[in-house]
Amino acid sequence: MTARVLFVCTGNSARSQMAEAFVRHYAEDAFEAHSAGLEPKGIHPLTVRAMQEIGLDLSGQSSKSVLDYLGKVHFGYIVTLCADAEERCPIFPGLGQRLHWAFDDPAAFEGTHEARLDKFRQVRNQIDGQIRAWLEGQGVPIGPKPGAAQA
């Protein structure tokens, strides 16, 4: 039986979408990954671009509210990815474990298009590292990083 994990941030537009995609890529057999936001805003176009650059397609994902899951789905893990989500995320009945990993919101970063894309890449890489470390700590075998050359 696979455990369910829910990644939560404020808008479900960047960080939680990235985390969901990484878990699906690395550990689809061990975890059923979901993401949601306190105030869903749709997936940010730079999130899609940053993930496409490493070969991960987000077309099967959508921006959802935590209320879509509350009281309807049991999660083994809920991971909040920002202080706002940590503070405001509702309590899920029967929750196995709640974790908090804080990452900057790349969607809030201001600057040129290229500077903003660089921020999305930076946060993507941080989330990737955190997901890999967490999965390894769970004893989940993980394959190559997305976008790595296949032998």
Secondary structure, DSSP 8 states (H G I E B T S, - for coil): --EEEEEEESSSSSHHHHHHHHHHHHHTTTEEEEEEESS-----HHHHHHHHTTT---TT----BGGGTTTTS--SEEEE-SHHHHHH----TT--EEEE-----GGG--S-HHHHHHHHHHHHHHHHHHHHHHHHHTT------TT----
